[in-house]
Amino acid sequence: MSVDAVCALDVSKVMAIAYAEVGAQGDPGSVQVISDLPDKVSVISGNFGFEAFGTRFLGDVGLDELERVFPFLTSFRGTSVETIQRGNFAVDDEWLHADATFGNHFFIRFPLVEGFVRRLGNRRIIEAGVEAVADMLSDGEGMRLEADKGMIGAIVGDVVGSRFEWHNRKSKKFTFLKGKEESSRPCHFTDDTAMTLAVADAIMKWRAGSDVSHEALSAQAVKSMQDFGRRYPHVGYGGNFFRWLSDDDPQPYNSWGNGSAMRVSACGWAGQTLDEVKAISRAVTEVTHNHPEGIKGAEATAVATFLARTGKSMEEIRAVIVRDYYTLDFTLDEIRPTYEFDVSCQGSVPQALEAFFESTSFEDAIRNAISIGGDSDTIGAICGAVAGAYYGVPSDIRAKTETFLPPDLLETLHAFDSTIGAR
């Protein structure tokens, strides 16, 4: 592994690093970097050594070069941690660091940890860790789980975020989906899921009807949202929307709230062109959220979902969002300490999209979204809509999420996925 190869690494694709320091007698050290590329798992290796009295010199590649690419490596020295097999390890918001003693260190992306521990068993971490991660990725565990692409991504984000909405967790370290048997404050579906499926229901009925005008879609959106809202009246609606649900003559109320964005992901799947997605999004949004910011937040979410599901790169999606919607002049690490609950589109949609843009997998995107706090279920739903379209949703995550939904909502989800979402 040359210095040029290290500097050219796509850090977002690197899943693990094994680093063995040089022995006391000057024996060569080694480094192995495991990357999860679109079409293969790549393991690249290099050696390095020290001159007398610990002065570094470059073999194939040295620690200096690694630290330039992976800044977090600068802080691992001096960490006193037992081996991973004994269950004692240091985890930051993204990476796990296991100090396997005698100068052996292993770093792995946090979302892969559970599968990695299972694969490793009692084997030594440095000798077997690289093989364990490579096998896990190749066999479809962790980042490469066989994934379902569909509207379920928004629902996963809502359900995962539900238990953190009023108990923010400013960290990516948490159990992903907790049921009633696992917690006194379990996950549940909220208004985000109910209205996401209501919009999906409206689109299916509109497509099946004879009037394909956008006015007809707006009228059907009102009917479907009131139907689903009245079936599930106690799942966390805002005051204005709750009153709208029971109004015999419901009118838009100039809202810029993020309720417009959290429910719109079906539009990103229904449209076949960018212009069609925008028109469908506007039709289902302006029946309540007719403020420009409410319309913009919904459209940005639908557009990002459409671009993700049609194969655009993360860089291409980001470019459209920055050009047409939000500046995104911040990182999650910068805002995490001070970000607060904000139900406006302008104060939550950019943050949800940034959580996607800083992700390395579907699960990592949701963890990013939850980690900043705020309106966790809605930020999770918006982020999950795009991440689900981009990465797909691992089948085990989908299966567990579906256990939180009642039969009628599951029926709507499956009907949408098998018709409009399958195109």
KAKA-V939903 format. One record per residue. RES is the residue in three letters. PHI is phi as a letter, one per 30 degrees, with the letter a starting at -180 (999 if undefined). Layout:
# KAKA-V939903
((RES,PHI) (RES,PHI))
This chain:
# KAKA-V939903
((MET,999) (SER,d) (VAL,e) (ASP,d) (ALA,d) (VAL,d) (CYS,d) (ALA,c) (LEU,d) (ASP,d) (VAL,e) (SER,d) (LYS,c) (VAL,d) (MET,c) (ALA,a) (ILE,b) (ALA,c) (TYR,b) (ALA,c) (GLU,d) (VAL,d) (GLY,d) (ALA,d) (GLN,c) (GLY,i) (ASP,d) (PRO,d) (GLY,c) (SER,b) (VAL,b) (GLN,b) (VAL,c) (ILE,c) (SER,c) (ASP,c) (LEU,c) (PRO,e) (ASP,b) (LYS,a) (VAL,c) (SER,c) (VAL,b) (ILE,c) (SER,b) (GLY,a) (ASN,b) (PHE,a) (GLY,a) (PHE,b) (GLU,d) (ALA,e) (PHE,i) (GLY,i) (THR,d) (ARG,d) (PHE,b) (LEU,c) (GLY,c) (ASP,d) (VAL,a) (GLY,c) (LEU,d) (ASP,e) (GLU,d) (LEU,d) (GLU,d) (ARG,d) (VAL,d) (PHE,b) (PRO,e) (PHE,d) (LEU,d) (THR,d) (SER,c) (PHE,d) (ARG,d) (GLY,i) (THR,d) (SER,c) (VAL,b) (GLU,d) (THR,d) (ILE,d) (GLN,d) (ARG,d) (GLY,i) (ASN,c) (PHE,a) (ALA,c) (VAL,b) (ASP,c) (ASP,d) (GLU,b) (TRP,c) (LEU,c) (HIS,c) (ALA,c) (ASP,c) (ALA,d) (THR,i) (PHE,h) (GLY,i) (ASN,c) (HIS,b) (PHE,b) (PHE,b) (ILE,b) (ARG,e) (PHE,e) (PRO,d) (LEU,c) (VAL,d) (GLU,d) (GLY,d) (PHE,d) (VAL,d) (ARG,d) (ARG,d) (LEU,d) (GLY,i) (ASN,c) (ARG,d) (ARG,d) (ILE,d) (ILE,d) (GLU,d) (ALA,c) (GLY,d) (VAL,d) (GLU,d) (ALA,d) (VAL,d) (ALA,d) (ASP,d) (MET,d) (LEU,d) (SER,d) (ASP,d) (GLY,j) (GLU,c) (GLY,i) (MET,d) (ARG,c) (LEU,e) (GLU,e) (ALA,c) (ASP,c) (LYS,c) (GLY,l) (MET,d) (ILE,e) (GLY,e) (ALA,d) (ILE,d) (VAL,e) (GLY,e) (ASP,d) (VAL,d) (VAL,d) (GLY,d) (SER,e) (ARG,d) (PHE,c) (GLU,e) (TRP,c) (HIS,b) (ASN,e) (ARG,b) (LYS,d) (SER,a) (LYS,c) (LYS,c) (PHE,a) (THR,d) (PHE,d) (LEU,b) (LYS,c) (GLY,d) (LYS,d) (GLU,d) (GLU,c) (SER,a) (SER,d) (ARG,b) (PRO,d) (CYS,d) (HIS,a) (PHE,d) (THR,b) (ASP,e) (ASP,d) (THR,d) (ALA,e) (MET,d) (THR,e) (LEU,d) (ALA,d) (VAL,d) (ALA,d) (ASP,d) (ALA,d) (ILE,d) (MET,d) (LYS,d) (TRP,d) (ARG,d) (ALA,d) (GLY,d) (SER,c) (ASP,c) (VAL,c) (SER,d) (HIS,d) (GLU,d) (ALA,d) (LEU,d) (SER,e) (ALA,d) (GLN,d) (ALA,d) (VAL,d) (LYS,d) (SER,d) (MET,d) (GLN,d) (ASP,d) (PHE,d) (GLY,d) (ARG,d) (ARG,d) (TYR,b) (PRO,d) (HIS,b) (VAL,c) (GLY,j) (TYR,d) (GLY,d) (GLY,e) (ASN,d) (PHE,d) (PHE,d) (ARG,d) (TRP,e) (LEU,d) (SER,c) (ASP,d) (ASP,d) (ASP,b) (PRO,d) (GLN,b) (PRO,d) (TYR,b) (ASN,h) (SER,d) (TRP,c) (GLY,d) (ASN,d) (GLY,d) (SER,d) (ALA,d) (MET,d) (ARG,c) (VAL,c) (SER,d) (ALA,e) (CYS,d) (GLY,d) (TRP,c) (ALA,d) (GLY,d) (GLN,c) (THR,b) (LEU,d) (ASP,d) (GLU,d) (VAL,e) (LYS,d) (ALA,d) (ILE,d) (SER,e) (ARG,d) (ALA,d) (VAL,d) (THR,c) (GLU,d) (VAL,d) (THR,b) (HIS,c) (ASN,c) (HIS,d) (PRO,e) (GLU,d) (GLY,d) (ILE,d) (LYS,d) (GLY,d) (ALA,d) (GLU,d) (ALA,e) (THR,d) (ALA,d) (VAL,d) (ALA,d) (THR,d) (PHE,d) (LEU,d) (ALA,d) (ARG,d) (THR,c) (GLY,j) (LYS,d) (SER,d) (MET,e) (GLU,d) (GLU,d) (ILE,d) (ARG,e) (ALA,e) (VAL,d) (ILE,d) (VAL,d) (ARG,d) (ASP,c) (TYR,b) (TYR,b) (THR,d) (LEU,h) (ASP,c) (PHE,a) (THR,c) (LEU,d) (ASP,d) (GLU,d) (ILE,c) (ARG,e) (PRO,d) (THR,c) (TYR,d) (GLU,b) (PHE,e) (ASP,b) (VAL,c) (SER,d) (CYS,e) (GLN,d) (GLY,c) (SER,b) (VAL,d) (PRO,e) (GLN,d) (ALA,d) (LEU,d) (GLU,d) (ALA,e) (PHE,d) (PHE,d) (GLU,c) (SER,c) (THR,c) (SER,a) (PHE,d) (GLU,d) (ASP,d) (ALA,d) (ILE,d) (ARG,d) (ASN,e) (ALA,d) (ILE,d) (SER,d) (ILE,d) (GLY,i) (GLY,i) (ASP,d) (SER,d) (ASP,d) (THR,d) (ILE,d) (GLY,d) (ALA,d) (ILE,d) (CYS,d) (GLY,d) (ALA,e) (VAL,d) (ALA,d) (GLY,d) (ALA,d) (TYR,d) (TYR,c) (GLY,i) (VAL,c) (PRO,e) (SER,d) (ASP,d) (ILE,d) (ARG,e) (ALA,d) (LYS,d) (THR,d) (GLU,d) (THR,d) (PHE,d) (LEU,c) (PRO,d) (PRO,e) (ASP,d) (LEU,d) (LEU,d) (GLU,d) (THR,d) (LEU,e) (HIS,d) (ALA,d) (PHE,d) (ASP,d) (SER,d) (THR,c) (ILE,d) (GLY,d) (ALA,d) (ARG,d))
